[in-house]
């Protein structure tokens, strides 16, 4: 799981991409109050979807929040009977963007960014 802090008034654009030959994965994002953490923390918003296995591009927009918030980001891959956590790696980390790669750590041929979540941040007062 990866955590990131988002300033009040910042909108977030997310593009999710999976390599064409990647099996089924699931990504999830919880938007929490800035000081909240842990599985029992109440989420303001939740997002998630299946990706891979033919569905290779997705986009969402997380609206600007009135107060600072924290995003919890995780990725999983399908296994018999459920889901198993993916390996997470930060590929790009700048003030305006963040790219997080996810992959099945059990596969020797998996690339760090088999599933890539690309975040773009629009700060208060900025237009892109």
C-alpha positions, 0 to 999 in steps of 0.5 A: 500500500502507498499513501499520499497527502493531498492539499485542500483544493487540489483536484487529482486526475488518475490514469490507470494502464495495464500492459496488454499481456497482464492478467487480472489486477485490482486497484483501490483508492481510499480518500481519508481525512488527513490524520486518519489511517488504518483499515478501520478509518472512515473513507470520504470517498472510495474508488477501485476497479479491475484492470488487465486481462484485456481492459488496459486503460481507465481514467477517473477524476478525484474532486478537490476536497475542502480540507487536506486529505490522505489517499491510500493506494493499493493493488492486487492480482487475482489468485484462485479464491481471491486476491493477493497484494501486489508489489508497489514501486514509485516510478515518478514523484514530482510536485505535479505528478506521481506514478506508482507501478504494481506487479505480481511479486510471485512472477519472475517475468513481471515488470514493476509497472505491469499496472501503472497508476499515474496521478496528476495534481491540479493545485488550487488556482491552477488550470490545466 
